[in-house]
Structures are given as structure tokens and as C-alpha cells.
């Protein structure tokens, strides 16, 4: 879950979320989607998915995804969860 303190409108939020999704997919070759808080301008939930036969590789990619999102200065990570299936 992300807190977007500088967002005053949904347009502001979309700009940040779209940028994060684009960077995640371009740099890490993962799938990324906004999955909750669609109608709240200061909150967002991103879900990132990676498919791999190697568990360590998947964990590494998801760890780098967390780092990329944490590096976004306009967003504060409130909660992060990793599930490996």
C-alpha cells in the first residue's frame, strides 16, 4: 500500500502510479497493476507479478521491485507483502 502525500487529484495520482508501473515493467520485466484504492487520490495499491521456475530468481526480482517503489520520492510505502506460490 502506498501513501501519495503530494497528490491533490486523481490525475496527480495516475501520473505517479503510471510512472511506477512503466518503470517496473521496463526495468524488471514484471506485470504491474493498480489493484485497490482507485477512487482515493492519496492512496494506491500496486501488485507486481513475476513468473519464474527458480524461486531465488523470483525473490530477487520482487526484492528489486520493492526497492524501485521505495525509491519513488513522491510515494511512501505503508505496507508491503510478498507471496510466493
Rosetta constraint file for C-alpha pairs under 8 A:
AtomPair CA 1 CA 43 HARMONIC 7.26 0.50
AtomPair CA 1 CA 44 HARMONIC 5.91 0.50
AtomPair CA 1 CA 45 HARMONIC 4.57 0.50
AtomPair CA 1 CA 46 HARMONIC 6.94 0.50
AtomPair CA 1 CA 77 HARMONIC 6.04 0.50
AtomPair CA 1 CA 78 HARMONIC 5.41 0.50
AtomPair CA 1 CA 79 HARMONIC 4.98 0.50
AtomPair CA 1 CA 80 HARMONIC 6.49 0.50
AtomPair CA 2 CA 43 HARMONIC 5.60 0.50
AtomPair CA 2 CA 44 HARMONIC 5.07 0.50
AtomPair CA 2 CA 45 HARMONIC 5.97 0.50
AtomPair CA 2 CA 46 HARMONIC 7.91 0.50
AtomPair CA 2 CA 75 HARMONIC 6.14 0.50
AtomPair CA 2 CA 76 HARMONIC 5.50 0.50
AtomPair CA 2 CA 77 HARMONIC 4.66 0.50
AtomPair CA 2 CA 78 HARMONIC 5.51 0.50
AtomPair CA 2 CA 79 HARMONIC 7.19 0.50
AtomPair CA 3 CA 42 HARMONIC 5.73 0.50
AtomPair CA 3 CA 43 HARMONIC 4.78 0.50
AtomPair CA 3 CA 44 HARMONIC 6.67 0.50
AtomPair CA 3 CA 75 HARMONIC 5.73 0.50
AtomPair CA 3 CA 76 HARMONIC 5.07 0.50
AtomPair CA 3 CA 77 HARMONIC 6.42 0.50
AtomPair CA 3 CA 78 HARMONIC 6.54 0.50
AtomPair CA 4 CA 13 HARMONIC 7.20 0.50
AtomPair CA 4 CA 41 HARMONIC 7.59 0.50
AtomPair CA 4 CA 42 HARMONIC 4.55 0.50
AtomPair CA 4 CA 43 HARMONIC 5.74 0.50
AtomPair CA 4 CA 44 HARMONIC 7.54 0.50
AtomPair CA 4 CA 74 HARMONIC 6.23 0.50
AtomPair CA 4 CA 75 HARMONIC 4.76 0.50
AtomPair CA 4 CA 76 HARMONIC 6.43 0.50
AtomPair CA 5 CA 42 HARMONIC 5.84 0.50
AtomPair CA 5 CA 74 HARMONIC 7.23 0.50
AtomPair CA 5 CA 75 HARMONIC 7.06 0.50
AtomPair CA 5 CA 76 HARMONIC 7.91 0.50
AtomPair CA 6 CA 42 HARMONIC 7.52 0.50
AtomPair CA 6 CA 74 HARMONIC 6.75 0.50
AtomPair CA 7 CA 12 HARMONIC 5.24 0.50
AtomPair CA 7 CA 13 HARMONIC 5.69 0.50
AtomPair CA 7 CA 41 HARMONIC 6.08 0.50
AtomPair CA 7 CA 42 HARMONIC 5.61 0.50
AtomPair CA 8 CA 12 HARMONIC 6.55 0.50
AtomPair CA 8 CA 13 HARMONIC 7.90 0.50
AtomPair CA 8 CA 41 HARMONIC 6.39 0.50
AtomPair CA 8 CA 42 HARMONIC 7.25 0.50
AtomPair CA 9 CA 13 HARMONIC 6.54 0.50
AtomPair CA 9 CA 41 HARMONIC 5.45 0.50
AtomPair CA 10 CA 14 HARMONIC 6.06 0.50
AtomPair CA 10 CA 39 HARMONIC 7.45 0.50
AtomPair CA 10 CA 40 HARMONIC 7.17 0.50
AtomPair CA 10 CA 41 HARMONIC 4.77 0.50
AtomPair CA 11 CA 15 HARMONIC 6.35 0.50
AtomPair CA 12 CA 16 HARMONIC 6.72 0.50
AtomPair CA 12 CA 41 HARMONIC 7.60 0.50
AtomPair CA 13 CA 17 HARMONIC 6.13 0.50
AtomPair CA 13 CA 41 HARMONIC 5.73 0.50
AtomPair CA 13 CA 42 HARMONIC 6.93 0.50
AtomPair CA 14 CA 18 HARMONIC 5.66 0.50
AtomPair CA 15 CA 19 HARMONIC 6.14 0.50
AtomPair CA 16 CA 20 HARMONIC 6.26 0.50
AtomPair CA 16 CA 74 HARMONIC 7.41 0.50
AtomPair CA 16 CA 75 HARMONIC 7.99 0.50
AtomPair CA 17 CA 21 HARMONIC 6.17 0.50
AtomPair CA 17 CA 34 HARMONIC 7.49 0.50
AtomPair CA 17 CA 44 HARMONIC 7.68 0.50
AtomPair CA 18 CA 22 HARMONIC 6.04 0.50
AtomPair CA 19 CA 23 HARMONIC 6.16 0.50
AtomPair CA 20 CA 24 HARMONIC 6.09 0.50
AtomPair CA 20 CA 69 HARMONIC 6.84 0.50
AtomPair CA 20 CA 72 HARMONIC 7.88 0.50
AtomPair CA 21 CA 25 HARMONIC 6.18 0.50
AtomPair CA 21 CA 32 HARMONIC 5.56 0.50
AtomPair CA 21 CA 33 HARMONIC 6.83 0.50
AtomPair CA 22 CA 26 HARMONIC 5.99 0.50
AtomPair CA 23 CA 27 HARMONIC 5.75 0.50
AtomPair CA 23 CA 28 HARMONIC 7.83 0.50
AtomPair CA 24 CA 28 HARMONIC 5.51 0.50
AtomPair CA 24 CA 29 HARMONIC 6.89 0.50
AtomPair CA 24 CA 30 HARMONIC 6.47 0.50
AtomPair CA 24 CA 31 HARMONIC 7.75 0.50
AtomPair CA 24 CA 32 HARMONIC 6.91 0.50
AtomPair CA 24 CA 65 HARMONIC 6.54 0.50
AtomPair CA 24 CA 68 HARMONIC 7.46 0.50
AtomPair CA 25 CA 29 HARMONIC 4.63 0.50
AtomPair CA 25 CA 30 HARMONIC 4.96 0.50
AtomPair CA 25 CA 31 HARMONIC 6.04 0.50
AtomPair CA 25 CA 32 HARMONIC 6.72 0.50
AtomPair CA 26 CA 30 HARMONIC 7.97 0.50
AtomPair CA 28 CA 61 HARMONIC 6.82 0.50
AtomPair CA 28 CA 64 HARMONIC 7.90 0.50
AtomPair CA 28 CA 65 HARMONIC 7.29 0.50
AtomPair CA 29 CA 50 HARMONIC 7.94 0.50
AtomPair CA 30 CA 48 HARMONIC 6.60 0.50
AtomPair CA 30 CA 49 HARMONIC 5.84 0.50
AtomPair CA 30 CA 50 HARMONIC 5.19 0.50
AtomPair CA 31 CA 48 HARMONIC 5.58 0.50
AtomPair CA 31 CA 49 HARMONIC 5.13 0.50
AtomPair CA 31 CA 50 HARMONIC 6.55 0.50
AtomPair CA 32 CA 46 HARMONIC 6.71 0.50
AtomPair CA 32 CA 47 HARMONIC 5.60 0.50
AtomPair CA 32 CA 48 HARMONIC 4.43 0.50
AtomPair CA 32 CA 49 HARMONIC 6.46 0.50
AtomPair CA 33 CA 46 HARMONIC 5.57 0.50
AtomPair CA 33 CA 47 HARMONIC 5.39 0.50
AtomPair CA 33 CA 48 HARMONIC 6.67 0.50
AtomPair CA 34 CA 38 HARMONIC 7.64 0.50
AtomPair CA 34 CA 44 HARMONIC 6.90 0.50
AtomPair CA 34 CA 45 HARMONIC 5.59 0.50
AtomPair CA 34 CA 46 HARMONIC 4.51 0.50
AtomPair CA 34 CA 47 HARMONIC 6.33 0.50
AtomPair CA 35 CA 44 HARMONIC 7.82 0.50
AtomPair CA 35 CA 45 HARMONIC 5.53 0.50
AtomPair CA 35 CA 46 HARMONIC 5.79 0.50
AtomPair CA 35 CA 47 HARMONIC 6.30 0.50
AtomPair CA 36 CA 44 HARMONIC 6.22 0.50
AtomPair CA 36 CA 45 HARMONIC 5.11 0.50
AtomPair CA 36 CA 46 HARMONIC 7.56 0.50
AtomPair CA 37 CA 43 HARMONIC 5.98 0.50
AtomPair CA 37 CA 44 HARMONIC 5.28 0.50
AtomPair CA 37 CA 45 HARMONIC 6.52 0.50
AtomPair CA 38 CA 44 HARMONIC 6.95 0.50
AtomPair CA 40 CA 44 HARMONIC 7.54 0.50
AtomPair CA 48 CA 62 HARMONIC 7.65 0.50
AtomPair CA 48 CA 65 HARMONIC 7.76 0.50
AtomPair CA 50 CA 58 HARMONIC 6.42 0.50
AtomPair CA 50 CA 61 HARMONIC 7.59 0.50
AtomPair CA 50 CA 62 HARMONIC 7.58 0.50
AtomPair CA 51 CA 58 HARMONIC 7.03 0.50
AtomPair CA 52 CA 57 HARMONIC 6.94 0.50
AtomPair CA 52 CA 58 HARMONIC 5.87 0.50
AtomPair CA 54 CA 58 HARMONIC 6.44 0.50
AtomPair CA 55 CA 59 HARMONIC 6.17 0.50
AtomPair CA 55 CA 84 HARMONIC 7.92 0.50
AtomPair CA 56 CA 60 HARMONIC 6.09 0.50
AtomPair CA 57 CA 61 HARMONIC 6.19 0.50
AtomPair CA 58 CA 62 HARMONIC 6.16 0.50
AtomPair CA 59 CA 63 HARMONIC 6.02 0.50
AtomPair CA 60 CA 64 HARMONIC 6.25 0.50
AtomPair CA 61 CA 65 HARMONIC 6.20 0.50
AtomPair CA 62 CA 66 HARMONIC 6.24 0.50
AtomPair CA 62 CA 82 HARMONIC 7.72 0.50
AtomPair CA 63 CA 67 HARMONIC 6.33 0.50
AtomPair CA 64 CA 68 HARMONIC 6.13 0.50
AtomPair CA 65 CA 69 HARMONIC 6.28 0.50
AtomPair CA 66 CA 70 HARMONIC 6.05 0.50
AtomPair CA 66 CA 80 HARMONIC 7.90 0.50
AtomPair CA 67 CA 71 HARMONIC 6.12 0.50
AtomPair CA 68 CA 72 HARMONIC 6.88 0.50
AtomPair CA 69 CA 75 HARMONIC 7.84 0.50
AtomPair CA 69 CA 77 HARMONIC 7.70 0.50
AtomPair CA 70 CA 75 HARMONIC 7.57 0.50
AtomPair CA 70 CA 76 HARMONIC 7.02 0.50
AtomPair CA 70 CA 77 HARMONIC 6.39 0.50
AtomPair CA 72 CA 76 HARMONIC 7.77 0.50
